Amino acid sequence: MQSKPPNALGAANDTYKLPPKLFDARCWACWLVLGVVVLVIASFATLNLQWAKFASWDAMQRMGRFVGELMHPRWGLAFVVKVAWAALETLSMSAVGTLLAVVFGLALALPAARTHAQDPARWRGVARLLLNALRSTPELVWAALLLIAAGLGPFAGTLALALHTTGVLGRLFAETLENASPGPAFALRVRGVSGVRVFLYSTLPQVLPQLLSYSLYRWENNIRAAAVLGVVGAGGLGQMLAFHMGLFQMAETSTVLLAMLVLVALVDALSYAVRNALSR
């Protein structure tokens, strides 16, 4: 007796299945997404969003007049030099603050991470609590507190950036260390290699590109944050922006905004170039 040939349609049905239903009462992820959607709708319902007033002809005229005043920046040599020095101060604040955050963030990430199953991680809870406290406090609050001790100027702004960014990078670094491949580190530990050497020769080479990527990204963010910190007297472009906007000097304000745009674009290009160099 000859066997029947396989049913091509049956084989296709076994290989290709229909996609699951969009919502299933037994699917916890579906309920979670539904809860998020309800929360978003409730947020729109509870906020007093005056869209009609925002899109009114009077509001459009006032915004257009304001934008028109910003289209005529001040290009005097003395003022441009002053803006350039403020931009350099903002760049220095962000660079030093990010560098300090990388050092202290990595120092706190090591006790905050459990790198293998046998790792006791005795200080994990304390380290993570400290990182949460650092990053949950905004830069403006840190700057306002540090201005009392350090006075007006870029020093308080630099420390504020360093403290907040330490909490952010420390959390990211700790998760990166925990997600590193455990195989190479385990091979070194079973040979009796010390923990410091295991980290330097196994874990760090794996995660170094990711750590540098996070650090460069936070540097880009700190450029904008440093500009905002100047509003509370922490120096840089933000201090000039707050001063000229407070006096409604739109030409000077436009020049400062253009300097911020150029500074962020330069740092973004530098960060992109470094990432490409690391990926090769």
Secondary structure as UniProt FT lines:
FT   HELIX           8..15
FT   TURN            25..26
FT   HELIX           28..46
FT   HELIX           51..54
FT   HELIX           57..70
FT   HELIX           77..112
FT   TURN            117..118
FT   TURN            122..123
FT   HELIX           124..136
FT   HELIX           139..150
FT   HELIX           154..178
FT   HELIX           182..189
FT   TURN            190..192
FT   HELIX           195..198
FT   HELIX           199..203
FT   HELIX           204..229
FT   HELIX           230..232
FT   HELIX           236..246
FT   TURN            247..248
FT   HELIX           250..279
//
